[in-house]
Amino acid sequence: MTKQYCDVLGMSCAACSQAVEKAVKKVKGVKKVAVNLLKNSMEVEFDENICSFDDIAKAVEKAGYKAIIGSLNADSLSNGSSKDA
């Protein structure tokens, strides 16, 4: 199981965050997803043997938003995310 934190660009309301969450939950292999509208972020837990972060990012894009990998370690959640461009 892999846990990935990422930024989600383009969300502006609760309906946006729900759309992202719904799209990601449909990806086979995703076990858990939590979208934070105020931080424009998402934490997703998935089985890397079934899907990849690219599959998840494609689902987010299909919903009309953009997922950008933040940090692989949980320390970034409490210290603010470090962004990879």
C-alpha positions as CSV (number, residue, x, y, z in Angstrom):
1,M,0.0,0.0,0.0
2,T,1.3,3.5,-0.9
3,K,0.2,6.7,0.6
4,Q,0.7,9.8,-1.5
5,Y,0.1,13.5,-0.7
6,C,-0.4,15.9,-3.5
7,D,-1.7,19.4,-4.4
8,V,-4.9,19.7,-6.4
9,L,-5.2,22.8,-8.6
10,G,-8.5,24.3,-9.8
11,M,-10.7,23.5,-6.8
12,S,-12.8,26.5,-5.6
13,C,-15.8,25.0,-3.8
14,A,-17.1,21.9,-2.0
15,A,-18.6,20.6,-5.2
16,C,-15.1,20.7,-6.7
17,S,-13.5,18.7,-3.9
18,Q,-16.4,16.2,-4.1
19,A,-15.9,15.8,-7.8
20,V,-12.1,15.1,-7.3
21,E,-12.9,12.6,-4.5
22,K,-15.5,10.8,-6.5
23,A,-13.2,10.5,-9.6
24,V,-10.3,9.2,-7.5
25,K,-12.5,6.6,-5.7
26,K,-13.4,5.1,-9.1
27,V,-9.8,4.2,-9.9
28,K,-9.3,0.5,-9.3
29,G,-6.7,0.0,-6.5
30,V,-7.5,3.2,-4.6
31,K,-8.3,2.3,-1.0
32,K,-8.8,5.7,0.6
33,V,-8.9,9.3,-0.5
34,A,-9.2,12.5,1.5
35,V,-9.5,15.9,-0.3
36,N,-8.9,19.1,1.6
37,L,-10.5,22.1,-0.2
38,L,-8.9,24.7,2.1
39,K,-5.4,23.4,1.4
40,N,-6.1,22.4,-2.2
41,S,-4.6,19.1,-1.4
42,M,-5.4,15.4,-1.4
43,E,-4.0,12.3,0.4
44,V,-4.6,9.0,-1.4
45,E,-3.8,5.5,-0.3
46,F,-3.6,2.9,-3.1
47,D,-2.3,-0.5,-4.0
48,E,0.7,0.2,-6.3
49,N,0.3,-3.3,-7.7
50,I,-3.1,-2.4,-9.2
51,C,-2.7,1.3,-10.1
52,S,-0.1,4.1,-10.1
53,F,-0.2,7.8,-9.1
54,D,-0.3,8.6,-12.9
55,D,-3.7,6.7,-13.1
56,I,-5.0,8.8,-10.2
57,A,-3.7,12.0,-11.7
58,K,-5.4,11.1,-15.0
59,A,-8.7,10.6,-13.1
60,V,-8.3,14.1,-11.4
61,E,-7.6,15.7,-14.9
62,K,-10.6,14.0,-16.4
63,A,-12.7,15.6,-13.6
64,G,-11.3,19.0,-14.7
65,Y,-8.5,19.5,-12.1
66,K,-4.7,18.9,-11.8
67,A,-2.9,16.8,-9.3
68,I,0.7,17.6,-8.5
69,I,2.8,15.4,-6.3
70,G,3.8,17.2,-3.1
71,S,5.9,15.0,-0.8
72,L,6.1,11.3,-0.1
73,N,6.6,11.6,3.6
74,A,4.0,12.4,6.2
75,D,6.2,15.1,7.8
76,S,5.2,17.5,5.0
77,L,1.6,17.3,6.2
78,S,2.4,19.0,9.5
79,N,5.2,21.3,8.2
80,G,3.4,22.4,5.0
81,S,4.0,20.6,1.7
82,S,7.1,20.9,-0.3
83,K,6.3,21.1,-4.0
84,D,8.1,19.4,-6.8
85,A,7.5,21.2,-10.1
